[in-house]
């Protein structure tokens, strides 16, 4: 079993924030792959399903971003899983909007959700970094991250989330290079 975590903040007022793109990604994955109903568990919302042959638990922590690790740690301990079973979908300032990169382990780059997971579980988990772009000046970062996607970005957002979900089977199989390649091809079209 794998646990795929989408990072975000709970509540309707945060729903379209760039910071919630991890929530959005797991929602589209659940919908596209026919996951079961949402249940409340592990201080968050979970959905169980399969992506190809692999069993995946999707988790959206309801703890607010800064405490995401509490929820993730609880789920990891319950299923007695190691960090090799964990994938986290999150917003990334240091990537251009709608670019996606996958990396194993690493630092938190000031991302409080990643920092919390790192503290509760360790750092060597797989990250699906979803680019939101940098606003250009550090004083504008909070407003940018906690701002809604613009109307002009909606089509690109939908395309990106669809491409991530469509190619998720490669992630589940552990073929990151193929996931990245297929994602890039979809986004060109």
Buried (B, 14 or more C-beta within 10 A) or exposed (E): EBBBBBBBBBEEEBBBBBBBBBBBBBBBBBEBBEBEEBEEBBBBBBBBBEBEEBEBBBBBBBBBBEBBBBBBBBBBEEEEBEBEBBBBBBBBBBBEBBBBBBEEEEEBEEBBBBBBBBBBBBBEBBBBBBBBBBBEEEEEBEEBBBBEBEEEBEEBBEBBBBBBBBBBBBBBBEBBEBBBEBBEEBBEE
